[in-house]
Amino acid sequence: MSDIRSYVCTEDTPIYESPWDHSRIALGGTARLGVSNTILGQPSENDHIWIASGVGFVPDLTVQPLFGFTATAATPIYQDHRLDAPIALGGQGRLSVGQNFSAFENTPGWLWLATGVGFVPAVIATIIRDARAYVVQSGDTLSGISQQFYGTPDRWREIYVANRAVIGPDMNLIQPGQRLIIP
């Protein structure tokens, strides 16, 4: 596979069987990924992320791309309201200046930590280490942006998956001025 990257699950989801290799681990969708589980995968057609180990696929609505970030200021980690997130209780957890971490952005302006312990405000605390930013211009399409950054229009879905929280449910309605992350 090409274009493999890390993803984190945003909800409990079954792993569906690959129709080509009939992987036993995913047979009948009985294998599952829990919230905050990470996988290596590749976007495919039909709104799926294929798992790099070849065991099957998950719906791309249940995962978000992980990016690497570096904190530029000391900032509290705000509590994820689940019971399994004690590190961030009351915002007592902190990221220090220069600290590296992995996170995904499922709410504009907030980065959810891959560890699942909580979230930090994106604008005051972080810079992206392994992705680029792009501001949508009038007349842009995701295919055109894919062509500009990757040399092919075919990676538009990867851009959409990384920016679903900004773009919304209709991948054809990008607006001038939107700030996209180009993974």
C-alpha positions in Angstrom: 0.0 0.0 0.0 1.1 3.6 -0.5 0.1 6.7 1.4 -0.1 4.8 4.7 -0.5 7.0 7.8 -1.6 6.7 11.4 -5.2 7.1 12.4 -7.0 7.1 15.7 -10.5 5.8 16.3 -13.1 8.3 17.4 -15.7 5.7 18.2 -16.0 2.0 18.8 -16.1 0.4 15.4 -16.0 -3.1 13.8 -13.2 -4.2 11.5 -14.8 -5.5 8.3 -13.4 -8.5 6.5 -11.3 -8.0 3.4 -13.1 -9.6 0.5 -9.8 -10.5 -1.1 -7.8 -12.3 1.6 -10.8 -13.2 3.9 -8.7 -12.5 7.0 -9.9 -14.6 9.8 -9.3 -11.9 12.4 -11.9 -9.6 10.8 -14.3 -12.4 9.8 -17.9 -11.1 9.9 -16.8 -7.8 11.4 -16.4 -9.4 14.9 -13.0 -7.8 15.5 -13.3 -4.3 16.9 -11.3 -1.1 17.4 -12.1 0.8 20.6 -12.1 4.6 21.1 -8.5 6.0 20.9 -7.1 2.8 19.4 -4.6 3.7 16.7 -4.1 2.0 13.3 -1.9 2.3 10.3 -4.2 2.6 7.3 -4.8 4.0 3.8 -7.8 5.9 2.5 -9.6 4.0 -0.3 -12.7 4.5 -2.4 -16.1 3.9 -0.8 -15.3 5.9 2.4 -13.1 3.2 3.9 -9.7 3.1 5.5 -7.8 -0.1 4.7 -5.8 -1.4 7.7 -2.1 -1.7 6.7 -1.8 -5.1 8.3 -4.2 -6.4 5.7 -6.8 -7.6 8.2 -9.7 -5.6 6.7 -11.1 -2.1 6.7 -13.0 0.4 8.9 -15.5 3.2 7.8 -13.5 6.4 7.5 -16.1 8.3 9.6 -14.9 6.4 12.6 -11.2 7.4 12.4 -9.3 10.6 12.1 -5.7 11.1 10.9 -3.1 11.5 13.5 -0.6 14.3 13.2 2.6 15.1 15.1 2.6 18.4 17.0 5.1 20.4 19.0 3.9 22.6 21.9 5.0 26.2 21.5 3.7 27.3 25.0 3.0 25.6 28.3 -0.7 24.7 28.2 -3.1 22.7 30.3 -4.5 19.4 29.1 -8.2 19.6 29.6 -10.1 16.6 30.8 -11.7 14.2 28.5 -15.0 13.4 30.4 -14.5 9.7 30.2 -13.6 7.9 33.4 -10.4 6.5 31.9 -8.8 9.9 31.6 -7.4 10.7 35.1 -4.2 12.4 33.9 -6.0 15.4 32.7 -8.4 15.7 35.8 -9.3 19.3 36.3 -6.8 20.5 33.7 -3.8 19.6 35.9 -2.0 17.8 33.2 0.3 20.1 31.1 2.3 20.1 27.9 5.6 21.9 28.3 7.2 24.1 25.7 8.8 22.0 23.0 7.0 18.8 24.0 6.1 16.6 21.0 2.8 14.7 20.9 0.4 13.0 18.5 -3.2 14.3 18.2 -6.2 14.6 15.9 -8.5 17.5 15.4 -12.2 16.5 15.5 -13.4 19.8 16.7 -12.1 23.0 15.1 -9.6 24.7 17.4 -9.0 21.7 19.7 -6.5 18.8 19.4 -7.5 15.5 21.0 -4.5 13.7 22.3 -3.9 10.2 20.8 -3.5 8.8 24.3 -7.1 9.7 25.0 -6.4 11.6 28.2 -7.8 14.9 27.0 -7.4 17.8 24.7 -5.5 21.1 24.2 -6.3 24.3 22.4 -4.6 24.2 19.0 -4.1 27.9 18.4 -2.2 28.9 21.5 -0.2 25.8 22.0 1.0 24.0 19.0 2.6 23.9 15.6 2.1 21.0 13.1 5.3 19.0 12.6 4.3 16.6 9.8 1.6 18.4 7.7 1.2 21.6 5.8 -1.5 24.3 6.0 -3.4 25.7 3.1 -6.0 28.5 2.9 -8.7 27.7 0.4 -8.9 30.2 -2.5 -11.9 31.0 -4.7 -12.3 28.3 -7.4 -10.4 25.6 -5.4 -11.5 22.0 -5.4 -10.1 19.2 -3.3 -8.9 17.5 -6.5 -7.1 20.7 -7.5 -5.5 21.1 -4.1 -4.4 17.4 -4.3 -2.9 18.1 -7.7 -1.0 21.1 -6.3 0.5 19.4 -3.3 0.8 15.8 -4.5 1.1 16.0 -8.2 -2.1 14.0 -8.7 -5.8 14.8 -8.2 -6.4 11.3 -6.8 -5.5 12.1 -3.2 -8.4 14.4 -2.6 -10.0 12.0 -0.2 -7.0 12.0 2.1 -7.3 15.8 2.3 -11.0 15.6 3.0 -10.6 13.0 5.8 -8.0 15.2 7.4 -10.3 18.2 7.3 -13.8 16.8 7.7 -14.4 18.9 10.8 -13.6 22.1 8.8 -15.3 21.2 5.5 -18.4 19.4 6.9 -20.3 16.5 5.4 -20.3 17.7 1.8 -16.8 17.3 0.4 -17.7 19.5 -2.6 -18.4 22.6 -0.5 -15.1 24.0 0.4 -15.2 27.8 1.0 -12.5 30.5 0.4 -10.7 31.3 3.6 -11.0 27.8 5.2 -7.7 26.6 6.6 -7.0 23.1 5.6 -4.3 20.7 6.8 -2.5 18.9 4.0 -1.3 15.6 5.4 
